[in-house]
Amino acid sequence: MKFFESLVISIRSLFSNKLRSVLTMLGIIIGVGAVIAIMAGGRGMENAVTSTLKDLGTDVLYVQPVNPDAPGAAGMSPGYAGANLTLDDSKAIARIPGVLGVAPTNENFVEITYGSEKINSVIEGSTAEFQTMSNYELASGQFITERHVASRDNVVVLGSKTAETLFGDEDPVGQRVKIKDKRFTVVGVLATKGGSMFGFSMDEVVVVPITTYQARLFTQRTPSGQDAVQSIGVLVAGPEQMDDVRADIETTLIKRHRIDEGDKNDFAIVSMDQMIGVFSQITGVVSIFLAAIASIGLLVASIGIMNIMLVSVTERTREIGIRKAVGAKRRDILLQFLIEAAALSLVGGAAGIVFGWLLSLAISFIATFAGFPLEATLSPVHVIIAVGVSLVIGLVSGIYPAMRAARLNPIDALHYG
Amino acid sequence: MEMIELENVTKIYRMGEVEVYALNGVSVSIKQGEMLSIIGTSGSGKSTLLNVLGCLDRPTSGRYMLDGIDVSRLDDNKLAELRSKKFGFVFQDFNLLTRATALANVELPLIYSGGRYKRVKAMEALERVGLGKRAKHKPTELSGGEQQRVAIARALVNSPSLILADEPTGNLDSASTKEIISIFRQLHEDGITVVIVTHESDIAQQTQRIIRLHDGKVASDGKADSL
C-alpha cells in the first residue's frame, strides 16, 4: 500500500473522532508549548542581558578583587572577595600606555530622599570617566568632575528615572537631596538610556564622587588601612591593544600588591566579552534546566497518546479484520496506526509551537510592563527540535498499539464484538 | 482441472487443556468454475473449512494445494497477497466499514493490491451487482440486501478466481436472499468458482455440489439432487 493512502485513512479516522483527537493532542500542545515558551523566554533574557552588557562598551576591561584563598570562582563573589584594590592602583593603571581612562567604582543600594519623596536606587561612587565607560549622556547640568573627586564634594548626578521619581517636572539641578542623612547637591541629570541588569533599570541610578562615597557613605578599608575600591573599569584605546593592556595591568598590580611568583593573584581582569559569555552560559543552563522539567509534560502526553491508540485498536478490531481479509498485510496495518499516532502528535506539536510562542509573547509583555524589558525570541532551531520531538513521541507511543493491531488474527478480528 | 486440493487437513484448537478437532482429516478437491455449498450443523467445522480455503487460517496438519502450490506453510504476508489476488470474501454480517461509502468499501481491496483506476474498477464492480446508483451511500443508508451486494462487489473488485461466502443470506429476508443467490449463480456462469457455507438446505440445493460436514469430517460429498 502506498504511504499516501495510509495517510488519508489515518487523517480520516482522526477526523471522525474529533473531540477525542483534540483532547489527546492537548497533552502535546501544553508540553511543547511550555518548552517553547521557556526556550524563547530564556533566549530573550539572554539577548536582553547581552545587549545591556554590550551597551556598556566592549573596549573595557574590569579589574576586580579576588580572594586567592577561596575555592574556584567563589573568590570573585562580593562576599568572598577581599578589599585589596585602591585608588592608587587605579592611578597606576591609568599611566599604562593604551589606557584611555580609568573609572574606579564602588557600588551599593541606598535610599535617596527629596522632601517627602523617596526612592531606592543603585549608587555608584566613581570618577569623571564613568560617564564615557558606561555610555551615559547628560540631559542637563554636568557630570562628576575631577575637581569634585579631588575635594570630596557632596554632589550627585541623578539617573533619569530617579530624577523623575523625586522631582517630577521640577528641574533637579541645584536642588539638594539627602543620602544617608547627608545633603548632596544635584549637579546633573543623565539622559534616559534604557536597558536593565537583572531587573535593575540603568536609569534608576545615582552617581557621586568616589572619594565622597568612601569617606562619607560606605567606608571599607584594605588590610593596609587604605580606602578600598570594588572594581576598576579600564577604557582601552582599541581592541587590538586589549591583550597588551591586560598583561601590563597584571604586571603592574603584581608588583604593587607584592605577589610572589607562584602565588595566586588577588585580583582578576575580566573583559566584557568574557562577562557576556558567562551570562549567556548561565541563562542557557537555566533555560535548559527549566525546559527539561517542562518536558515531563511531554512524557505524560506520550502516555496519553499510547493509551488512546490502544483504545482505538480495540475499538477497531473488526475494521482491522476486514482490512486483513481483503488483503492488508501486517505492515499496512502497522503503518496506518503509526501514521495515526504520528499525525496526532505532529499536529499537536505544531499547535504547541504556536501556543508556546503566544505564551512567550505574553511573558515578554508582562515582564516589559513590570519593568524588565524582555523580547522573547523563538529560534528556528527550537521549532525544528519541537517538531522532531513531537514526531518521535508519536512514533514511540504509537509503535506498541500499532504492533498489536498488525498482529491481530484476521478470523478473531472479524468475529470480534 | 483441480484448482484446490485439500489432503487430510486437520485444524486443532486448544481450549485450555482440551484439544478440539475443528477439522479432522478433510480431503476435498474443487475444480475451477464449480459452484458448491458446504453444509453441516453448527460446530461441524464448515466455517473453519471456509477460513482454511480462503487462507484466513492455516491448517494444523495436512496439505493445501492451490493451483499447484502448497499454501499451508506460507507466511502471513504471502497469505495476505493470496487473499488479495485470488479470493473474495462475503460474510453473514456484511463486514462493511460503516463510516465509508459503498464505493470506498469496494475500493478497499484495491488499496492493498495496488494498481491504477481504483475508482473506475470499484464503480464497475458496483454496477455488476446493480448498485451503481447507490455508490455514494453509506452502509447504514442501505438495506441488508443492498449491503450484502456491496460486500459482493468488494469481493469481486480484484477479479478473484474464487468467491467464499460464509452464510451470506443468514441475515436477509427471502426476497433479498433470492437476489443474492441469483447474483452468485450469475458469477458462477461468468466462470468464477463459488463456495457457499450455509445451514439452509434450500440454498444448498441451488448449487451443483454439496459437501456435508459432521464433527470435522466429510460426511457426504456429491451432486445436489443426490441428497
HADDOCK unambig.tbl for C-alpha pairs under 7 A between the chains (distance, minus, plus):
assign (segid A and resid 1 and name CA) (segid B and resid 111 and name CA) 6.02 0.50 0.50
assign (segid A and resid 1 and name CA) (segid B and resid 112 and name CA) 5.00 0.50 0.50
assign (segid A and resid 1 and name CA) (segid B and resid 114 and name CA) 6.32 0.50 0.50
assign (segid A and resid 319 and name CA) (segid B and resid 97 and name CA) 6.55 0.50 0.50
assign (segid A and resid 322 and name CA) (segid B and resid 95 and name CA) 6.52 0.50 0.50
assign (segid A and resid 324 and name CA) (segid B and resid 80 and name CA) 6.95 0.50 0.50
assign (segid A and resid 325 and name CA) (segid B and resid 56 and name CA) 6.89 0.50 0.50
assign (segid A and resid 325 and name CA) (segid B and resid 83 and name CA) 6.79 0.50 0.50
assign (segid A and resid 326 and name CA) (segid B and resid 83 and name CA) 6.31 0.50 0.50
assign (segid A and resid 326 and name CA) (segid B and resid 84 and name CA) 5.56 0.50 0.50
assign (segid A and resid 326 and name CA) (segid B and resid 109 and name CA) 5.12 0.50 0.50
assign (segid A and resid 327 and name CA) (segid B and resid 80 and name CA) 4.74 0.50 0.50
assign (segid A and resid 327 and name CA) (segid B and resid 81 and name CA) 5.94 0.50 0.50
assign (segid A and resid 327 and name CA) (segid B and resid 83 and name CA) 5.33 0.50 0.50
assign (segid A and resid 327 and name CA) (segid B and resid 84 and name CA) 4.17 0.50 0.50
assign (segid A and resid 327 and name CA) (segid B and resid 109 and name CA) 6.21 0.50 0.50
assign (segid A and resid 327 and name CA) (segid B and resid 112 and name CA) 5.94 0.50 0.50
assign (segid A and resid 328 and name CA) (segid B and resid 80 and name CA) 6.20 0.50 0.50
assign (segid A and resid 328 and name CA) (segid B and resid 112 and name CA) 5.47 0.50 0.50
assign (segid A and resid 329 and name CA) (segid B and resid 77 and name CA) 5.59 0.50 0.50
assign (segid A and resid 329 and name CA) (segid B and resid 80 and name CA) 5.61 0.50 0.50
assign (segid A and resid 330 and name CA) (segid B and resid 77 and name CA) 6.97 0.50 0.50
assign (segid A and resid 410 and name CA) (segid B and resid 56 and name CA) 6.43 0.50 0.50
assign (segid A and resid 411 and name CA) (segid B and resid 56 and name CA) 6.49 0.50 0.50
